[in-house]
Amino acid sequence: MAVKDYFEMFPEDWELCKLDIDYQRQNLKNDFAGLEGTNALKRALFAIPEKLSAMIGKKLTEEERRLFTQKENARWFADEFPQFKITKNV
């Protein structure tokens, strides 16, 4: 629901975010979006605009926010909302 609300409330912000995501996709070091200077375990799966992050954070409990950062949940978000995905392979 927060993603849908974000698109409706902040279309200009979303347009800027899309440009940033496209730039990151075009400049991947590899298909797994490995972050330079780190091992394969550290990588950028997706980009969440600050406003959307705040909207999601307000809807989640503290425990849910902690779970959101876990690998399997981050992968779910990247698959569920591919418009935010940076990496080609999750």
C-alpha distances in whole Angstrom, upper triangle without the diagonal:
4,5,5,6,9,10,11,12,14,15,19,17,16,19,21,19,19,23,23,21,24,27,26,26,29,30,30,33,32,29,28,27,30,30,33,36,34,34,32,30,28,26,23,21,18,17,15,15,16,14,11,13,13,10,9,12,12,9,12,15,18,19,15,16,19,18,15,18,20,21,20,17,17,18,15,13,16,16,12,12,15,15,15,18,21,24,25,25,23
4,5,5,6,9,10,10,12,14,16,14,13,17,18,16,17,21,20,19,22,24,23,24,27,28,28,31,30,28,27,26,28,28,31,33,31,32,30,28,26,24,21,19,16,15,12,12,12,10,7,9,9,6,6,9,9,8,10,14,17,18,14,14,17,17,14,17,19,20,20,16,16,18,15,12,15,16,13,12,15,14,14,17,20,22,24,25,22
4,5,5,6,9,10,10,11,14,13,10,14,15,13,14,17,17,16,19,21,20,21,24,25,25,28,28,25,24,23,26,26,29,31,30,30,28,27,25,22,19,17,14,13,10,10,12,10,7,9,11,8,8,12,13,11,13,17,19,20,16,15,19,18,15,17,19,20,19,16,15,16,14,11,12,14,11,9,12,11,10,14,17,19,21,22,20
4,5,5,6,9,10,11,14,13,11,14,17,15,15,19,19,18,20,23,23,23,26,28,27,31,30,28,27,26,29,29,32,35,33,34,32,30,28,26,22,20,17,16,13,13,15,13,10,13,14,11,11,15,15,13,16,20,22,23,19,19,22,21,18,20,23,23,22,19,18,19,17,14,15,16,12,11,14,12,13,16,19,22,23,24,23
4,6,5,6,8,10,13,12,11,15,17,15,16,20,20,20,22,24,24,25,28,29,29,33,33,30,29,28,30,30,33,36,35,35,33,32,30,27,24,22,19,17,14,13,14,11,9,12,12,9,10,14,13,12,15,19,21,23,19,19,22,22,19,21,24,25,24,21,20,21,19,16,18,19,16,14,17,15,15,19,21,24,26,27,25
4,5,5,6,8,10,9,8,12,13,12,13,16,17,16,19,21,21,22,25,26,26,30,30,28,27,25,28,27,30,33,32,33,31,30,27,25,21,20,16,14,11,9,11,8,6,10,10,8,10,13,13,13,16,19,21,23,19,18,21,21,18,20,23,24,23,20,19,20,19,15,16,18,15,13,15,13,13,16,19,22,24,25,24
4,6,6,5,9,9,7,9,12,11,12,15,16,15,17,20,20,21,23,25,26,29,29,27,27,25,28,28,31,34,33,34,32,31,28,25,22,20,16,15,12,11,13,11,9,13,14,12,13,16,17,16,19,23,24,26,22,21,24,24,20,22,25,25,25,21,20,21,19,16,17,18,15,12,14,11,12,16,18,21,23,25,24
4,6,6,10,10,9,12,14,14,15,18,19,19,21,23,24,24,27,29,29,33,33,31,30,29,32,31,34,37,36,37,35,34,32,29,26,24,20,18,16,14,15,12,11,15,15,13,15,18,17,17,20,24,26,27,24,23,27,26,23,25,28,28,28,24,23,24,22,19,20,21,18,15,18,15,16,19,22,25,26,28,27
4,6,9,9,10,12,14,14,16,18,19,19,21,24,24,25,28,29,30,33,34,32,31,29,32,31,34,37,36,37,36,34,32,29,26,24,21,18,15,13,13,10,10,14,13,11,14,16,16,16,19,23,25,27,24,22,26,26,23,25,28,29,29,25,24,25,24,20,21,23,20,17,20,17,17,21,23,26,28,30,28
4,6,5,6,9,10,11,12,15,16,16,18,20,21,22,24,26,27,30,31,30,29,27,29,29,31,34,33,35,33,32,30,27,23,22,19,16,13,10,11,8,9,13,13,12,14,17,17,18,20,24,25,27,24,22,26,26,23,24,27,28,28,25,23,24,23,20,20,22,20,17,18,15,15,19,20,24,26,28,27
4,5,5,6,9,10,10,13,14,15,16,19,20,21,23,25,26,29,30,29,28,26,29,29,31,34,34,35,33,33,30,27,23,22,19,16,14,12,14,11,12,15,16,15,17,20,20,20,23,27,28,30,27,25,28,28,24,25,28,29,29,26,24,25,24,20,20,22,20,16,17,14,14,18,20,23,25,27,26
4,5,5,7,9,10,11,13,14,16,17,19,20,22,23,25,29,30,29,29,26,29,28,30,33,33,35,33,33,30,27,23,23,19,16,15,12,13,12,13,16,17,16,19,21,21,23,25,28,29,31,28,26,29,29,26,27,30,30,30,27,25,26,26,22,22,24,22,18,19,15,15,19,20,23,25,28,27
4,5,5,6,9,10,11,12,14,16,17,18,20,22,23,26,27,27,26,23,26,25,27,30,30,32,30,30,27,24,20,20,16,13,11,8,10,8,10,13,14,14,16,18,19,20,22,25,26,28,25,23,26,26,23,23,26,27,27,25,22,24,23,19,19,22,20,17,17,14,13,17,17,21,23,26,25
4,5,5,6,9,10,10,12,14,15,16,18,20,21,25,25,24,24,21,24,23,26,29,29,30,29,28,25,22,18,18,14,11,10,8,11,10,9,12,14,14,15,18,19,20,22,25,26,27,24,22,25,25,21,22,25,25,25,22,20,21,20,17,16,18,17,13,14,10,10,14,15,18,20,23,22
4,5,5,7,9,10,11,13,15,15,17,19,20,24,25,24,24,22,25,24,26,29,30,31,30,29,27,23,20,19,16,13,13,11,13,13,13,16,18,18,19,21,23,23,25,29,30,31,28,26,28,28,24,25,28,27,28,25,22,23,23,20,18,20,19,16,15,11,12,15,15,19,21,24,23
4,5,5,6,9,10,11,13,14,16,17,19,22,24,23,23,20,23,22,24,27,27,29,28,28,25,22,18,18,15,12,12,9,12,12,13,15,17,18,19,21,23,24,25,29,29,31,28,25,27,28,24,24,27,26,27,25,22,23,24,20,19,21,21,17,16,13,12,15,15,18,21,23,23
4,5,5,6,9,10,11,12,14,15,17,20,21,20,20,17,20,19,21,24,24,26,25,25,22,18,15,15,11,8,8,7,10,11,11,12,15,16,16,18,20,21,23,26,26,27,25,22,24,24,20,20,23,23,24,21,18,19,20,16,15,18,17,14,13,10,9,11,12,15,18,20,20
4,5,5,6,8,10,10,12,14,15,19,20,19,19,17,20,20,22,25,25,26,25,25,22,19,15,15,11,9,10,10,13,14,13,15,18,18,18,21,23,23,25,28,28,29,26,24,26,26,22,22,24,23,24,22,19,19,20,16,14,16,16,13,11,8,8,10,10,14,16,19,19
4,6,5,6,9,10,11,12,15,18,20,19,20,17,20,19,21,24,25,26,25,26,23,19,16,16,13,11,13,12,15,16,16,18,20,21,21,24,26,27,28,31,31,32,29,27,28,28,25,24,26,25,26,25,21,22,23,20,17,19,20,16,15,11,11,13,12,15,17,20,21
4,5,5,6,9,10,11,13,16,18,17,18,14,17,16,17,21,21,23,22,23,20,16,13,14,11,9,11,10,13,15,15,16,19,20,20,22,24,25,26,29,29,30,27,24,26,26,22,21,24,23,24,23,19,20,21,18,16,19,19,16,14,12,10,11,10,13,16,19,19
4,5,5,6,9,10,11,14,15,14,15,12,15,15,17,20,20,22,20,20,18,14,11,11,8,7,9,10,14,15,14,15,19,19,19,21,24,24,25,28,28,28,25,23,24,24,20,19,21,20,21,20,16,17,18,15,13,15,16,13,11,9,7,8,6,10,12,15,15
4,5,5,6,9,10,14,15,14,15,13,16,16,18,22,22,23,21,22,20,16,13,13,11,11,13,14,17,19,18,19,22,23,22,25,27,28,28,31,31,32,29,26,28,27,24,23,25,23,24,23,19,19,20,18,15,17,18,15,12,10,10,10,8,11,12,15,17
4,5,5,6,9,12,14,14,15,12,15,15,16,19,20,22,21,22,19,16,13,14,13,12,14,15,18,20,19,20,23,24,24,26,29,29,30,33,32,33,30,28,29,28,25,24,25,24,25,24,21,21,23,20,17,19,21,18,15,13,12,12,9,12,14,17,18
4,5,5,6,10,11,12,12,9,11,11,13,16,17,18,17,18,15,12,9,11,10,9,13,14,17,19,19,19,22,23,23,24,27,28,28,30,30,30,28,25,26,25,22,20,22,20,22,22,18,18,20,18,15,17,19,16,14,13,11,10,7,9,11,14,15
4,5,6,9,10,9,10,8,11,12,14,18,18,19,17,18,16,13,10,10,10,11,14,16,19,21,20,20,24,25,24,26,29,29,29,31,31,31,28,26,27,26,23,21,22,20,21,21,18,17,19,17,14,15,18,15,12,11,10,9,5,7,8,12,13
4,6,9,10,10,13,10,13,14,15,19,19,20,19,21,19,15,13,14,14,14,18,19,22,24,23,23,27,28,27,29,32,32,32,35,35,35,32,30,30,30,26,25,26,24,25,25,21,20,23,21,17,19,21,19,15,14,14,12,9,10,11,14,16
4,6,9,10,12,9,11,11,11,15,16,18,16,19,16,13,12,14,14,14,18,19,22,24,24,24,27,28,28,29,32,33,32,35,34,34,32,29,29,29,26,24,25,23,25,25,21,21,23,22,18,20,23,20,17,17,15,14,10,10,12,15,17
4,5,7,8,5,8,9,10,13,14,14,13,15,13,10,10,11,12,14,17,19,22,25,24,23,27,28,27,28,31,32,31,33,32,32,30,28,27,27,24,22,23,20,22,22,19,18,21,20,16,18,21,19,16,16,15,12,8,8,9,11,13
4,7,8,6,7,8,8,11,12,12,11,14,13,10,11,13,15,16,20,22,25,28,27,26,29,31,29,30,34,34,33,35,34,33,32,29,28,28,26,23,23,21,23,24,20,19,23,22,19,21,24,22,19,20,18,15,12,10,11,13,15
4,5,5,6,9,10,13,13,12,10,13,13,10,11,12,15,17,21,23,26,28,27,26,30,31,29,30,34,34,33,35,34,33,31,29,28,27,25,22,22,19,21,22,19,17,21,21,17,18,22,21,18,19,18,14,11,8,9,10,12
4,6,8,11,13,16,15,14,11,13,13,11,11,11,13,16,19,22,25,27,25,25,29,29,27,29,32,32,31,33,32,31,29,27,27,25,23,21,21,17,19,20,17,15,18,18,14,15,19,18,15,16,15,12,9,6,5,6,9
4,6,9,12,14,12,11,8,10,10,7,8,8,11,14,18,21,23,26,24,23,27,27,25,26,30,30,28,30,29,28,26,24,23,22,20,18,17,14,15,17,14,12,16,16,13,14,17,17,14,16,15,11,9,5,6,5,7
4,6,9,12,11,11,9,10,9,6,6,7,9,12,15,18,21,23,22,21,24,26,24,25,29,29,27,29,28,28,26,23,23,22,20,17,17,15,17,18,14,13,17,16,13,15,18,17,14,15,13,10,7,5,7,8,9
4,6,9,7,7,6,8,6,4,7,9,12,14,17,20,22,25,24,22,26,27,25,26,30,30,28,30,28,28,26,24,23,22,20,17,17,15,17,18,15,15,18,18,15,18,21,20,18,19,16,13,10,8,11,11,11
4,6,6,8,8,9,6,5,7,10,12,13,17,19,20,24,23,21,24,26,25,25,29,29,28,29,27,27,26,23,22,22,20,17,18,16,19,20,16,16,20,19,17,20,22,21,19,20,17,14,11,11,14,14,14
4,6,8,10,12,9,9,10,14,16,16,20,21,23,26,26,24,27,29,28,28,32,33,31,33,31,30,29,27,25,26,24,21,21,19,22,23,20,20,24,23,20,23,26,25,23,23,20,18,14,14,16,17,17
4,7,10,11,9,10,13,16,18,19,22,24,25,28,28,26,29,31,30,29,33,34,32,33,31,31,30,27,26,26,25,21,22,20,23,25,21,22,26,25,23,26,28,27,26,26,23,21,18,17,19,19,19
4,7,8,6,8,11,14,17,18,21,23,24,28,27,24,27,30,28,27,31,32,30,31,28,28,27,25,23,23,22,18,18,17,20,21,19,19,23,23,21,23,26,25,24,25,22,19,17,15,18,17,17
4,5,6,8,12,14,17,19,22,25,26,29,28,26,29,31,29,28,32,33,30,31,29,28,27,25,23,23,22,18,18,15,18,20,18,18,22,22,20,22,25,25,24,25,22,20,17,15,17,16,15
4,5,7,10,12,15,18,21,24,25,28,27,25,28,30,27,27,31,31,29,30,28,27,26,24,22,21,20,17,16,13,16,18,16,15,19,19,17,19,22,22,21,22,20,17,15,12,14,12,12
4,6,10,11,14,17,19,23,24,27,25,23,26,27,25,25,28,28,26,27,25,23,22,21,18,18,17,14,12,10,13,15,13,13,17,18,16,18,21,21,20,22,19,17,15,13,15,13,12
4,7,9,12,14,17,20,21,24,22,20,23,25,23,23,26,27,25,26,23,23,22,19,18,17,16,13,12,11,14,15,13,13,17,17,15,18,21,20,19,21,17,15,13,12,15,14,12
4,6,9,11,14,17,19,22,20,18,22,24,21,22,25,26,24,26,24,23,22,19,18,18,16,13,13,11,14,15,11,12,15,15,13,15,18,17,16,17,14,12,10,8,12,11,10
4,6,8,11,14,16,19,17,15,19,21,19,19,23,23,22,24,23,22,21,18,18,17,15,12,13,11,14,14,10,11,14,13,10,14,16,15,13,14,11,9,7,7,11,11,10
4,7,10,13,16,18,16,15,19,19,17,18,22,22,21,23,22,21,19,17,17,16,13,11,12,10,11,11,8,7,10,9,7,10,12,11,10,11,9,6,5,5,9,8,7
4,7,10,13,15,13,12,16,16,15,16,20,20,19,22,21,21,18,16,17,16,13,12,13,12,13,12,8,9,11,8,6,10,11,9,8,9,5,4,5,7,10,11,10
4,6,9,12,10,10,13,14,13,15,18,19,18,21,21,21,19,16,17,17,14,13,15,15,16,14,11,12,14,10,9,13,13,11,10,9,5,7,7,10,13,15,13
4,6,8,6,6,10,11,10,12,14,15,15,18,18,19,17,14,16,16,12,12,15,15,17,14,11,13,14,10,10,14,13,10,11,10,7,9,10,13,16,18,16
4,6,5,6,9,10,11,12,14,16,17,20,20,21,19,16,18,19,15,15,19,19,20,18,15,17,17,14,14,17,16,13,14,12,9,12,13,16,19,21,19
4,5,5,6,9,10,10,12,15,15,18,18,20,18,15,17,19,15,15,19,20,22,19,16,19,19,16,16,20,19,16,17,15,13,15,16,19,22,24,22
4,5,5,6,9,10,11,13,15,18,18,20,18,15,18,20,16,17,21,22,23,20,18,21,20,16,17,20,19,16,18,16,14,17,18,22,24,26,24
4,5,5,6,8,10,11,13,16,17,18,16,13,17,17,14,15,18,19,20,17,15,17,17,13,14,17,15,13,15,13,11,14,16,19,22,23,21
4,5,5,6,9,10,11,14,14,16,13,10,13,14,11,12,15,17,18,15,13,16,16,12,14,17,16,14,16,15,12,15,16,19,22,22,20
4,5,5,6,9,10,13,13,16,14,11,14,16,13,14,18,20,21,17,16,19,19,16,18,20,19,17,19,18,16,18,20,23,26,26,24
4,5,5,7,9,12,14,16,13,12,15,16,13,15,19,21,21,17,17,19,18,15,17,19,17,15,18,17,15,18,21,23,26,27,24
4,5,5,6,10,11,13,10,9,12,13,10,12,15,17,17,14,13,16,15,12,15,17,15,13,17,16,14,17,19,21,24,24,21
4,5,5,8,8,11,9,7,10,12,10,12,15,17,18,14,14,18,17,14,17,19,18,17,20,19,17,19,21,23,26,26,23
4,6,8,9,12,11,9,13,14,13,15,18,21,21,17,18,21,19,17,20,22,20,19,22,22,19,22,24,27,29,29,26
4,7,10,12,9,9,13,13,12,15,17,20,20,16,17,19,17,15,19,20,18,17,21,21,19,21,24,26,28,28,25
4,7,8,5,6,9,10,9,12,14,17,17,13,15,18,16,14,18,19,17,18,21,21,19,21,24,25,28,27,24
4,5,5,6,9,10,10,13,15,18,18,15,17,20,18,17,21,22,20,21,24,25,23,24,26,28,30,29,26
4,5,5,6,9,10,11,13,17,18,15,16,20,19,18,21,23,22,22,25,26,23,24,26,27,30,29,25
4,5,5,6,9,10,11,15,15,13,15,18,17,17,20,22,21,22,24,26,23,24,26,27,29,27,24
4,5,5,6,9,10,13,13,10,12,15,14,13,17,18,17,18,21,22,20,21,23,24,26,25,21
4,5,5,7,9,13,13,10,11,15,14,13,16,18,17,17,20,21,18,19,21,22,25,24,20
4,5,6,7,11,12,10,11,14,15,14,17,19,19,19,21,23,20,20,22,22,25,23,20
4,5,5,9,9,7,9,12,12,12,15,16,16,17,20,21,19,19,21,21,23,21,18
4,6,8,9,5,6,10,9,9,11,14,13,14,16,18,15,15,17,18,20,19,15
4,6,9,7,6,10,11,10,12,15,15,15,17,18,15,15,16,17,19,18,14
4,6,5,6,9,10,11,12,14,15,16,18,20,17,16,17,17,19,17,13
4,5,5,6,9,10,11,12,14,15,16,18,16,14,15,14,16,14,10
4,5,5,6,9,10,11,12,14,15,18,16,14,16,15,16,14,10
4,5,5,6,9,10,10,12,14,16,14,13,16,15,17,15,11
4,5,5,6,9,10,11,12,14,11,10,12,12,14,13,9
4,5,5,6,8,10,10,13,11,9,12,11,12,10,6
4,5,5,6,8,10,13,12,11,14,13,14,12,9
4,5,5,6,8,10,9,9,12,12,14,13,10
4,6,5,5,8,7,5,8,9,10,10,7
4,6,5,9,9,8,11,11,10,10,8
4,6,9,9,9,13,14,14,14,11
4,5,6,7,11,12,13,14,12
4,5,5,8,10,10,11,10
4,6,8,11,12,14,13
4,6,9,11,13,12
4,6,8,9,9
4,7,9,9
4,5,7
4,7
4
